[in-house]
Amino acid sequence: MTQPPSSSFTSVSAGGLLAVLKNRCAISQAFDPATGGVHPPVIEFDAIWDTGATNSVITQDVIDACGLAPIGVVQTHGVHGAQLADVFLVNIYLPNHVAFGAIRVTKGLLPDAQILIGMDLISHGDFAVTNFQGITKFSFRFPSMRHIDFVQEHNDREMRKHMHGGRNKFRPKKHKTFGINKHKKKK
């Protein structure tokens, strides 16, 4: 089976570790470019990434700027308890041309951002957060292409180290200069 083309992006902190995963993303009214017609305006906002959120959320600022109309109401459950929230159908544009069309989002209040990217989008791709050398990077790829497994990566590295660099009790030691097996039985 051929893998569909992927698109991806990486966001890097300006220096130091991030307490909140945040970048710029954009929203437009839901639109299928294949149908033709005039493309609605695409407007950028600050977005936070939240693996603890089931669905994506937009604020009233996004609704007003994009001229969105609700398509329904759902009951949401958050830190402030259960409440009714308007639902909107939007296209979401992540960095580097990673885009999702016709996504159902709910209206909510967000501190320091206008979009919350939840698991409804994150679960469609591969998402990784690293903090190597005190710099936070988070990266997203759509569609998902493979599993990232740090335990397997560690085990593979250890196996290579033992097979190529360290003494391996399963491999006879070869003579350093000529590659001759010193343990080979003489006839």
Residue pairs with C-beta under 8 A, 6 or more apart in sequence:
3 143
3 145
4 143
6 141
6 142
6 143
6 145
7 96
7 97
7 98
7 99
7 141
7 142
8 96
8 98
8 125
8 139
8 140
8 141
8 142
9 94
9 95
9 96
9 98
9 139
9 140
10 137
10 138
10 139
11 21
11 22
11 23
11 95
11 137
11 138
11 139
12 135
12 136
12 137
13 135
13 136
13 137
15 135
16 134
16 135
16 136
17 131
17 134
17 135
17 136
18 136
20 48
20 112
21 48
21 49
21 50
21 129
21 136
21 138
22 46
22 47
22 48
22 49
22 112
22 113
23 46
23 47
23 49
23 94
23 95
24 44
24 45
24 46
24 47
24 95
25 44
25 45
25 47
25 92
25 93
25 94
25 95
25 115
25 117
26 42
26 43
26 44
26 45
26 92
26 93
27 42
27 43
27 45
27 58
27 62
27 66
27 90
27 91
27 92
27 93
27 115
28 39
28 40
28 41
28 42
28 43
28 66
28 90
28 91
28 93
29 40
29 66
29 67
29 68
29 89
29 90
29 91
30 89
30 90
30 91
30 101
30 102
30 103
31 37
31 39
31 40
31 91
31 101
32 101
32 102
33 39
40 66
40 67
41 66
42 91
42 93
43 62
43 65
43 66
45 61
45 62
45 65
45 113
45 114
45 115
46 112
46 113
46 114
46 115
47 113
47 114
47 115
47 116
47 117
48 110
48 112
48 113
48 115
48 116
48 117
49 116
49 117
49 122
49 127
49 138
50 116
50 117
50 118
51 119
51 122
51 127
53 116
53 118
53 119
54 118
54 119
54 120
55 76
55 104
55 105
55 106
55 118
55 119
55 120
56 92
56 103
56 105
56 106
56 115
56 116
56 117
56 118
56 120
56 121
57 105
57 106
57 107
57 108
57 110
57 115
57 116
57 118
58 68
58 88
58 90
58 105
58 106
58 107
58 108
58 114
58 115
58 116
59 107
59 108
59 109
59 110
59 113
59 114
59 115
60 107
61 114
62 68
62 114
62 115
63 88
63 107
66 90
68 88
68 90
69 88
70 86
70 87
70 88
70 107
71 87
71 88
71 89
71 104
72 86
72 87
73 84
73 85
73 86
73 87
74 84
74 85
74 87
74 106
75 82
75 83
75 84
75 85
76 82
76 83
76 84
76 85
76 106
76 108
78 108
85 106
85 107
85 108
86 106
86 107
87 104
87 105
87 106
87 107
88 104
88 105
88 106
88 107
89 102
89 103
89 104
89 105
90 102
90 103
90 105
91 99
91 100
91 101
91 102
91 103
92 99
92 100
92 103
92 105
92 115
92 117
92 121
93 99
94 100
94 117
94 140
98 140
98 142
100 121
100 124
100 142
103 120
103 121
104 120
108 116
110 116
122 140
124 142
124 143
124 144
125 140
125 141
125 142
125 143
125 144
126 139
126 140
126 141
126 144
126 145
126 146
126 148
127 138
127 139
127 140
128 138
128 139
128 148
129 136
129 137
129 138
130 136
130 137
130 138
130 139
131 137
162 168
163 171
167 173
172 181
172 182
172 183
172 184
173 182
173 183
174 180
174 181
174 182
175 181
175 182
